[in-house]
């Protein structure tokens, strides 16, 4: 457990940001800023298809791909773009990436504290340890 509540504060700040950033024109800005040969990375196929539709109206040839933010290395497997094409992350992808990173950090702190503590109050027992204790009680 994060004794100081920093993880909870980070989650709260992030949720506040996400709420306040809605309807701020990020998607419009993205659609207007991309050029032929660029690539946009999305977290969900549905959003990628929606943006592809908007890009078709602009007659811009942009690659819209879906990569799970929890496994960003998959993007590298697709290779780099030819020429001067840019890879741009959709705001939904970036938000999920940061949300997952905040959760992983909090989980890591919990894990470290649990594994480095003794078997008293501060230590959460694993299922196997709980079975062992129950067997002897």
C-alpha positions in Angstrom: 0.0 0.0 0.0 1.1 3.5 -0.8 1.3 4.9 2.7 1.2 8.5 1.5 -1.6 8.1 -1.0 0.5 9.3 -4.0 -1.0 6.6 -6.2 -4.5 7.6 -5.4 -3.7 11.3 -6.0 -2.2 10.4 -9.4 -5.3 8.4 -10.3 -7.5 11.4 -9.2 -5.5 13.9 -11.1 -5.5 11.7 -14.2 -9.3 11.2 -14.0 -9.8 15.0 -13.5 -7.6 15.6 -16.6 -9.6 13.1 -18.7 -12.9 14.6 -17.6 -11.8 18.2 -18.3 -10.2 17.3 -21.7 -13.4 15.9 -23.2 -14.9 17.9 -26.1 -11.8 20.1 -26.2 -11.1 19.5 -30.0 -8.4 16.9 -29.7 -9.9 14.7 -32.4 -10.5 17.6 -34.8 -7.0 18.8 -34.3 -5.6 15.3 -35.0 -7.7 14.9 -38.2 -6.7 18.3 -39.4 -3.0 17.9 -38.7 -2.2 14.6 -40.3 -0.7 14.3 -43.8 -0.5 11.7 -46.5 1.8 8.9 -45.3 1.3 9.4 -41.6 0.1 6.6 -39.3 -2.3 7.0 -36.3 -2.2 4.4 -33.5 -5.5 3.7 -31.7 -6.5 1.6 -28.7 -9.8 0.5 -30.3 -10.9 -0.6 -33.8 -14.1 1.4 -33.5 -12.4 4.7 -33.0 -9.9 3.9 -35.8 -12.8 3.3 -38.2 -14.5 6.5 -37.1 -11.3 8.6 -37.8 -10.7 6.7 -41.1 -14.1 7.9 -42.2 -13.3 11.5 -41.3 -9.9 11.3 -43.1 -11.6 9.9 -46.2 -13.7 13.1 -46.3 -10.4 15.0 -46.3 -9.0 12.7 -49.0 -5.9 12.1 -46.8 -4.2 8.7 -47.0 -3.3 7.9 -43.4 -2.8 4.5 -42.0 -5.0 3.9 -38.9 -3.9 0.9 -36.8 -4.9 -0.6 -33.5 -2.2 -1.5 -30.9 -3.0 -2.5 -27.4 -1.6 0.2 -25.0 -0.6 -2.6 -22.6 1.7 -4.0 -25.2 3.2 -1.0 -27.1 6.1 -3.1 -28.4 3.6 -4.5 -31.0 4.0 -1.1 -32.8 7.7 -1.8 -33.5 6.7 -5.1 -35.1 4.9 -3.2 -37.8 8.1 -1.5 -38.8 8.8 2.1 -39.5 7.0 4.2 -42.1 8.6 4.9 -45.4 9.6 8.4 -46.3 8.7 11.2 -43.9 5.6 9.6 -42.5 4.9 10.3 -38.8 3.5 7.9 -36.2 1.0 9.7 -34.0 -0.9 8.3 -31.1 -4.6 9.0 -30.7 -5.5 10.7 -27.4 -7.5 7.6 -26.3 -4.4 5.4 -26.8 -2.2 7.8 -24.8 -4.8 8.1 -22.0 -5.0 4.3 -21.7 -1.2 4.0 -21.8 -0.8 6.4 -18.9 -3.7 4.9 -16.9 -2.1 1.5 -17.2 1.3 2.9 -16.2 -0.2 4.5 -13.1 -1.9 1.2 -12.2 1.2 -0.8 -12.8 3.2 1.5 -10.6 0.7 1.2 -7.7 0.6 -2.6 -8.1 4.4 -2.7 -8.1 4.5 -0.7 -4.8 1.9 -3.0 -3.3 3.8 -6.1 -4.4 7.1 -4.8 -3.1 5.6 -3.9 0.2 3.8 -7.2 0.6 6.9 -9.3 -0.3 9.4 -7.3 1.7 7.2 -7.2 4.9 6.9 -9.8 7.6 3.9 -11.9 8.2 2.1 -9.4 10.5 -0.5 -6.8 9.6 1.5 -5.2 6.8 1.8 -8.5 4.9 -1.1 -9.7 2.8 -1.0 -13.4 2.8 -1.1 -15.3 -0.5 -3.7 -17.9 -1.2 -1.1 -20.7 -0.5 -0.1 -19.2 2.8 -3.7 -18.8 3.9 -4.3 -22.5 3.1 -1.2 -23.5 5.1 -2.4 -21.4 8.1 -6.0 -22.8 7.8 -4.5 -26.4 7.8 -2.8 -25.8 11.1 -5.7 -24.0 12.9 
